[in-house]
Amino acid sequence: MRTGHISAKTGKSPRLMTEERRREILSLLDQQGRVTVEDLTKRFGVSAVTARGDLDALSSSGALVRSHGGAVPPLNPTQDYPLSVKESVYQEEKARIGRAAAQLVRPGQTVIIDAGTTAAQVALQIKKNKPSSLTVITHALNVAARLADSPNISLIIVGGIMRTVSTSCVGPQAEQMIRDLHADHLFLSVDGLDPELGLSTPDILEAQLNGLMIRAARETTVVTDASKLGRRSLSMIGDLPQVHRVITDSRITAAMAAAIRARGVELVIV
């Protein structure tokens, strides 16, 4: 009875070789903070298909997060990551969320767009829709940069103390400016969404400003990929029932979807 093929070169079964390679991938990820498919094919002498299969398997187990062309370690909800890291993960999901959010915007409205890579996708999709007579308020430089050359968008940039990690402005000046403004819609990006605990983010000043944005807007839509659901970050923004809607991707679990809807919040899954 055949129990498995043994490699003539190594004397090891393919399964053992796969497990060893994946352990080595995690070791490399721990040392370097990122791995790419190209690097893995060269290091292990495997095809790109095999390397992607390894990363997909490790991603499914929660050992890493797939990014464009490779992978990064799982993101800690209490740690603030640079935009370059956040932009590399869940790109397709964030683009879908951005498109769904942009469809909610109506001509002549005033909208607030929060900081973050998912919020930046909202800005990008709004720009693609070529809205007429729209006012956008943002404290995020990456969002402002996406909209700066849009002739039909009146852009209000909230100033203050710039956070280098997120290129967003926070602090007393930013808070006072938001207190003096009103908006039809807020698109809020979060690092943690727990149906019972509420919305959270790693930075205290960012959380305080986000709370004021919710109060300044008639309607609030949370835009977040499903990896943030069920997580708790350091600083509380507010309770989930304070928002009207959550837009997330199809990786959301049935239990989480039910828990969000039980709090009286509309859920849009894309």
Residue pairs with C-beta under 8 A, 6 or more apart in sequence:
4 13
4 14
4 15
5 13
5 14
6 12
6 13
7 13
7 14
7 17
10 17
12 20
18 54
21 44
21 46
21 54
22 54
22 57
22 58
24 44
25 35
25 40
25 54
25 55
25 58
26 58
26 63
26 64
28 35
28 39
28 43
29 35
29 64
29 71
29 72
29 73
30 73
33 72
33 73
34 67
34 70
34 71
34 72
35 55
35 70
35 71
36 69
36 70
37 48
37 51
37 52
37 55
37 69
37 70
38 48
38 69
38 70
39 70
40 46
40 51
40 54
40 55
40 70
41 47
41 48
41 50
41 51
44 51
55 64
55 66
55 70
55 71
56 66
58 64
58 71
59 65
59 66
59 71
62 74
63 74
64 71
64 72
64 73
64 74
65 71
65 72
65 73
65 74
65 75
65 89
65 90
65 227
66 89
67 88
67 89
68 88
68 91
72 85
72 88
72 89
75 81
75 85
75 86
75 89
75 227
77 191
77 192
77 200
77 202
77 228
77 231
77 232
77 233
78 202
78 233
78 234
79 202
80 163
80 165
80 166
80 202
80 203
81 165
82 165
83 117
83 142
83 165
83 166
83 167
86 116
86 117
87 117
89 227
90 225
90 227
90 249
93 225
93 226
93 249
93 251
93 270
94 117
94 118
94 121
94 225
95 121
95 125
96 249
96 270
97 118
97 121
97 122
97 223
97 224
97 225
97 247
97 248
97 249
97 270
98 118
98 120
98 121
98 122
98 123
98 124
98 125
98 223
99 125
99 270
100 247
100 268
100 270
101 122
101 125
101 187
101 221
101 223
101 247
102 122
102 125
102 126
102 128
102 129
103 129
104 185
104 221
105 111
105 126
105 129
105 131
105 134
105 185
106 184
107 131
107 132
107 133
107 134
108 132
108 133
108 134
109 134
109 135
109 183
109 184
109 185
110 134
110 135
110 136
110 137
110 182
110 183
110 184
110 185
111 126
111 134
111 135
111 136
111 137
111 183
111 184
111 185
111 186
111 187
112 136
112 137
112 138
112 178
112 181
112 183
112 185
112 186
112 187
112 213
112 216
112 217
113 119
113 122
113 123
113 126
113 136
113 137
113 138
113 140
113 143
113 187
114 138
114 139
114 140
114 143
114 186
114 187
114 188
114 189
114 210
114 213
115 138
115 139
115 140
115 142
115 143
115 166
115 167
115 168
115 189
115 206
116 140
116 166
116 189
117 142
117 189
118 189
118 223
118 224
118 225
119 140
119 143
119 187
119 188
119 189
119 223
120 140
120 142
120 143
120 146
121 223
122 187
122 223
123 136
123 138
123 143
123 146
123 147
124 146
126 134
126 136
126 147
126 153
127 146
127 147
127 150
127 153
130 152
131 152
131 153
132 152
133 152
134 152
134 153
134 154
135 153
135 154
135 155
135 156
136 143
136 147
136 153
136 154
136 155
136 156
137 156
137 158
137 178
137 181
137 183
138 144
138 147
138 155
138 156
138 157
138 158
139 157
139 158
139 159
139 160
139 168
139 169
139 170
139 174
139 178
139 209
140 166
140 167
140 168
140 169
141 157
141 162
141 167
141 168
141 169
142 167
144 155
144 157
147 153
147 155
148 155
156 181
157 169
158 169
158 174
158 177
158 178
159 169
159 173
159 174
159 177
160 169
160 170
160 171
160 172
160 173
160 174
160 175
160 177
161 169
161 170
161 171
161 173
161 174
161 205
162 168
162 169
163 169
163 170
163 203
163 205
163 206
166 203
166 206
168 206
170 203
170 205
170 206
170 208
170 209
171 205
174 209
175 208
175 209
175 212
178 209
178 212
178 213
178 216
179 212
179 216
181 216
182 216
182 217
182 218
183 213
183 216
183 217
183 218
184 217
184 218
184 219
185 217
185 218
185 219
185 220
185 221
186 213
186 214
186 216
186 217
186 219
186 220
186 221
187 221
187 223
188 199
188 210
188 213
188 214
188 220
188 221
188 222
188 223
188 237
188 243
189 222
189 223
189 224
190 199
190 200
190 201
190 210
190 222
190 224
190 228
190 233
190 237
191 200
191 201
191 202
191 228
191 231
191 233
192 199
192 200
192 201
192 228
192 231
192 232
192 233
193 199
193 200
193 222
193 224
193 228
193 229
193 230
193 231
193 240
193 246
193 260
194 200
194 230
194 231
194 232
194 240
195 240
195 256
195 259
195 260
195 262
195 263
196 259
197 232
197 236
198 236
198 237
198 238
198 239
198 240
198 242
199 210
199 222
199 236
199 237
199 238
199 239
199 240
199 242
199 243
200 207
200 231
200 232
200 233
200 234
200 235
200 236
200 237
201 207
201 210
201 233
201 234
201 235
201 237
202 233
202 234
202 235
203 234
203 235
204 234
204 235
206 235
207 235
207 236
207 237
208 235
210 237
210 238
211 237
211 238
213 220
214 220
214 237
214 238
214 242
214 243
219 244
219 245
220 242
220 243
220 244
220 245
221 243
221 244
221 245
221 246
221 247
222 243
222 245
222 246
222 247
223 247
224 246
224 247
224 248
225 248
225 249
225 251
226 248
226 249
226 250
226 251
226 252
226 256
227 251
229 248
229 252
229 253
229 256
229 260
230 256
240 260
240 263
240 265
241 263
241 264
241 265
243 265
244 265
244 266
245 265
245 266
245 267
245 268
246 260
246 265
246 266
246 267
246 268
247 268
247 270
248 267
248 268
248 269
248 270
249 269
249 270
250 269
250 270
252 269
257 267
257 269
260 267
261 267
